[in-house]
């Protein structure tokens, strides 16, 4: 077989150094910054949802007659069809 099969399960390497965080923000500026901007983005999202909800509640979308090319029924003129009569 393979030479590595008899070696047993792999173990993580042993370090003599204690595990400490790479970056520590002792004053908490990064947390305050992220909290502030998170709240700003959340408020903008809520404002957007509120505006969409208010616009739909005030004037719901009606597919019939919303097209600007549609004329009101009173302005339409019905003409009889033209018929070609052979002579």
N, C-alpha and C positions, 0 to 999 in steps of 0.2 A: 504494500500500500504506500501511502504517502508518508513522508517523514514527519509532517506536521500533525498528523492525526493522533499521535501518542503524546503530544505536548499537553493536552488537556484544554480546558476552557481558557479563553483569553481574559486576562485581568487588565484593568486600566493601569497606566504607568503611575508609579508612586512619585509624588513630588515632596520635596522637603519644605516648600513654601506653603504657607497657609492660603486658603482660597479667600480672596478679598474682592470686592467689586472693583471694576475697572474705573468707573466714574461715580463719584459721590457728590451730589449737589446738597451741601450742608445747609445753605441758606434757603433752599426751596424755590429758587427763581424759576427753574424749568417747570416745576409743578404748577406754580401760579400762572405762568405764561400759557401752558396747555389748558388749564382750567378756564382762563379768560377767553381764549380763542374758541374753545369748545362751546362755551356758553354763547358767544357771538354767533357761531354757525348754527347752533340749535335755535336761537331766537329768530334768525333769518329764515330758517326752515319752517318754523311755526307761523311766521308772518306770511310766507308764501302759501301755506296750506289754508290759512284763514282767508286770504284774498281769493283764492280759487273757490273755496266754499261759499264765500259771500257773493261772488259773481255768478255762480251757478244757482244760488238760492234767489237772487234778485231777478235774473232773466235766464230761465232754463233754455237749453239748446232745443230748438224745434226744427227738425229737418225739412218740414214742408213749408215752403215759402220764404226761406231764409236767403235764397240766392238773389243777388242784386239784379239779375237779368229778368226775374219774374215781374211781370206787370200785374197790377191789381185787376181783378176780374172785370170791373167796370170800364177799364181803359182798353180792353181787348175788343177788336172788331172781327166778327165772324163773317167771312165771305163765302159765297157758294163756290163749290168746286168748278173749275173750268173743264168743260167737256168738248173734245174735238168731235165734230159731227162730219162724217164723210159726205161729200156732195155727189 
